[in-house]
Amino acid sequence: MKRIVYADYMRVIGILCVISVHLCGNYISQTPLFSNLWYQGTIFYSLTRSGVLLFILVSGLLLLDRPQSIDNIPHRIERVMVPFIFWLFIFYVKVVYFDHTLNATSTYEFITQFIYCIINPDMISIEFWYIYMIIGLYLMLPIIQKWISKTDEREIKYFLILWFAILLLNYFNTHIMILNYVNLFTGYLGYFILGYYLNKKDNKYTNSFLLGVFLYILGTLMVLFSILIPTWMTGQVNLEFVGYLHLAPSSVFKAIGMFLILKNISYNKLFGSKTETINNFMLKFADITFGLYLIHVIIPIQDIFNIHTSPFINIPICLIIIIILTYILLNIMNKIPILKRFTGMKY
């Protein structure tokens, strides 16, 4: 398949945003409410939230554009689950024997509790929800791709319009009975199909860099004020309106906005003679994003995280350290045959 350059950029920007959001939580929850650092953390959080959606959009644009066989499902799930279970076990050992946030007083309890963690990884880290969501999409992939290949643009738009309408109704907690029976049009499947549609559609809107900037700014402001207004009103941190994970209108606008920005930006004008070098760097960086997603929660970032420093300084420093450590570790593992399959990198 021909390389889609901006897909690599989306994966890189996506993982940087994911890690940044996790770090931002410290500013929102641990700095004095309405202090300068609290506001900075909230702004940084609003800028970087929804990065994980870029991974789903990339998966949709890459996977729905070519035939998908049911026979490939086991291999595709294995490529996700093998490194995930490996790093989940490492993390599990950390929380049991070092952090002591879970207890295991016997071998039997240690093993059974780890099995429960595989079934429900939220027991030790909420960040792992993405793994089971993407596996759910992989299970549906052959059927969805066959529909995509046979359908026309009108039907795809019909699906996306219904998906967004139902997303709105659910977000505003609208109690309409029909919402209980339209599950096909809910959840992250919409982003999966949206990624394919935005990549294939060729018109003045999908080819507009400025529209992307507008939607990204709009979505960011919506996230920001969905935190600020309830918090101002109640006098305590209120994340109720960003508590829908990524199934909120602001997340849709931000995801589409970043997609259009990265799709339509002129990399040759931006980087000039360095374009090919930077594109190749992004290709290599994109290859470690899954491993980076799995490993970053294990790194003891609290040892270098300075909550008394502006997040606009502190978080980029932490990102650089996390990326360097992960890159070195994954590339060492990639040279050891028995460990290669746990890196999440292509082999």
N, C-alpha and C positions, 0 to 999 in steps of 0.2 A: 504494500500500500504506500502511495506517495506521502512523504512527510508533510504534515501540516504544521508549519513553524509556530504559529501562534498557539497551538495546542500545548507545546512545551512551555511557553510563557505562562499559560493559564495554570498549569500544574505547579510551576514554581511560585507564582504569585499566590496561588491557593494555599500551599503549605506554609508560606511566610505569614499569611493572614491567620491561619489556624493556630499556629504557635503563638502569634502575637495576642490573639483573643484570650488564650489561656493565661498568658502572663498579665494581661490587662485586668483580669479578675481580681488580682491582688490589690490594685489601686482602688477599684470600686468598693471592695469589701474591707480593706485594712487601713486606708487613709481617712483622716477626719472628713466627715460629710461636708460638702460644699467648700472644701479647701481648694487651693490652687491645684494641688496634685490630683485631688479627686476629679476635678473638672477635666484636667489633661488626660487622665486615665479613661474617663468616660468618652471623650472625643476620640482618643486613639482606638478604643473599643468599637465605637461606631464606624470608624474608617475601615477597620479590618474584619468586622463580623461578616459572616456569610462566605468566607473563603472556601469552605468545604464544598459549597455548591459548584464551584468551578471544576472540581473533580468529576462531579456528576454530569455536568454539561460536556466536559471533554469525553467522558465515557460514551455519552449519547452520540456525539458527532463522529467518534471513531468506530463504534461498534454497530450502530444502526445503518451504516452506509455500506455494509457488505454482508453476504449470507452468513447466518449463524446456525450451526447444527446442534441438535440436542446432544450429540455425542461429545461435543466440546465442553459441555457444562462441567463434568467432573474435573477436567484439567483446569478450567478457569477458576473453579472454587478452590481447588488444591493450591493454586498459585497465590491465593489470598490467605487461606486458612493455615497453611503450614508455617509461614513466617509469623502470622498472627499468634498462633498457639505457642510458638517458641518464645516470642517476646512477652506474651502474657504470662508465661511461666516464670521468666526472669523477673518480671514486675511483681508477680505473686510472691516469690521468694523475698523480694525487697520489702513488701508491706508486712510480711509475716515476721521475718527475722531481724529487720533493721528499723522499719518504721513502727512496727508493733500495732498497726491499725487493725490487723486481723490476728486471731489466735489459732494455733494448731498444736494441741497438746500431745497428739499421737500421730503415727504414720498414717493410720486409717483416716483420721480427721484431716490431715494435710492433703491426702489424695482426693477424698470426697469433696472437700471444700474447693479444691482446684477445679474439679469437674463442674461444680456449681458455677464457678467463675467463667468457665467456657460457655456454659449455657446462658449465663447472665453476667457479662463482664462489667456491668455497672456496679457490681459489688466492690470492685477495686478502682475503677476509673470510668467516669461517665463518657470520656472522650472516645471510647471504643464502640459507641453506638453505630458509627459509620460503617464498620465492617459488616455487620449483619444487614444493614440497609442495602449496601452494594451487592451483597450475595442475593438478597431478595430480587434485585433488578436482574442479576445474572440468570436466576431461575426463570424469569419471564422473558429473557432476551430472545430466544428463538421464535417465540410466538409474536412478540412485539415487532421484531425485525421483519418477519414475513408480512405482517399487516402493513408496515411502513413501505415495504417494497411494492405492494400491490395497490396501495391507496393513492389518493390524489391530494393536492395541497389543501383543498377545501375541507376534507375530512380531518386533516391534521390540525388546521386552524379551529375547526369545530371542537376537537378534543381539548386544545389548549385554552380556548375561551371558556369552556365548561369547567376545566380544571381551575382556572384563575377565579372564576365566579364562586365556585364552591370553597376555594381557599379563603376568599373574602368573607363568606358567610360563616365559616368555621372560626376565622380569626375574631370576628365580632360576636362570637358566641350566640349565633342566631339559632333559635330552637325551631327548626322546621323538620318535620318527620322524614321528608324525602332525603335529607342528608344522611340518614342511616342506611340508605340503599343505593348510594352512588359511589361506592368505594373505588370503582375503576378510575374515577376522576379525582382521587385524592392522593396525597402523599408525594413522594419524591419521584414517582414515575413521570410526572409533568416536567420536571427539570431534565430528565433523561431524554424525553422526546423534544423538549425545547432546544437542547444542544444540537440535535440533528437538524431541526428546522432552521435555526439561526445560521448554521453553517451552509445549508443548501440554498436558502432563500436569497435571491439576488434582486434587491430593489433599493430605492433611495434610503429606506429606513435601516435595513440590515447592513448597508454599506456606509452608514453615517457614523463617523468618529464623534462628532459633536453631540449626536443623540445619545451615544454611549456615555459621554461625560455628564450630560444633563441627568440621565437616569441614575448614574452612580451617585451624583451629588444629592439628588432627590431622595434616594434610598438611604443614604448616610444620614441626612437631616431627619428623616422619619425615625430611624433607629435612635438617634441622639435625643429627640424630643419625646420619644416613647419612654425614655428613661428619666429625662429631666422633669417633665410635667408631673407625672405621678409622684416622683420623689419630692418635688417642691410642695405638692399638695399635702403629702402625708408626713413630711419631715423625717423620713427614713428611706433607705434605698429600696426602690420598688422596680423590680424587673419583670413584673407581670406581663407587660405588653411585648417584651422580647422573649418571653418564656415559651414561645411556640416553636423553639428551635429555629428552623429555617422556613417554616411554612407560614410566612407573614408577607404582606404586600411589599414591605420595605426590602425584604430579602430577594424577592423576585426582581424588583427594580435594580437593586445593586448587582445581582448576578447578570442580568441582561446588559446592564451598563458596562461592567467590566469585560464581558464577552465582546461587545461591539468595539470597545476601546482597543482591546488586544487584537481583534480581527482586522480592524481598519487602520491601525497606526502604520505609518510608513517607517519600517525599521531601517531602510537604507538612508532615509533623510535623518533619522534620529542618531544612528551610529556611524554613518558614513563608511569609511574604509574598514572599520572594525566590525561591520555587520556580520560577516561570516564567522569571525572569531567568537563574537558574543552569542550568535545563534548556536554554535557548536557547544559553547559552555552551557547554554540553557538546556541543550539536549542531554548532556551529561548530568546536569543538576536535576532535570526532570526524572532521570532514572533512579535517583535515590529518594524521591519524595515519599514513596510508600514506606520505605524503611525509616525515613525521618519521622513520619507520622507515628510509627509504632514505638520508636526509641525515645522520642523527646520527653515523654512523660516519666521515663526512668532516670534521666540525667538529673542529678541533684542541683537544679538550677537555683534553689534558694541560697546556695553558698556564694553565688555571684550576683544574685538579684538584689539591687539596692532600691528599696521602695521609696527612699527619701530623695531619689534623683528623678528628674522628669522622664516620663515614659518615652518621650521622643528621643532621649539619649540612651536611657537604660535598656529599653527593649531591643533596639538595633544591636547593641553590644552583646546582649544575651543571645540574640539570633545568630550572630557571627560565631560565637563560641559553640553553640549547639550544632550548627551546620558543620563546622570544622571537625569537631569530635565525631559526629555521625559519619561524615565522609571518610575519615581515616578508618574508623571501625568497620564500616561496610566494605570498603575496598580491601582491607586485610581479610575479612571473612570471605570475600568473593574469590580470593586466591586459594582458599582451603576447600577442597572438594566437598567434605562432609558438612561444611557450614554455608556453602554457597546458596543453597535453596532457602535459607532463612533470612537472606538479605532483602528480599522483596525486589531485587534488581533482575533485569533480563539476563537469562543464561541459555 
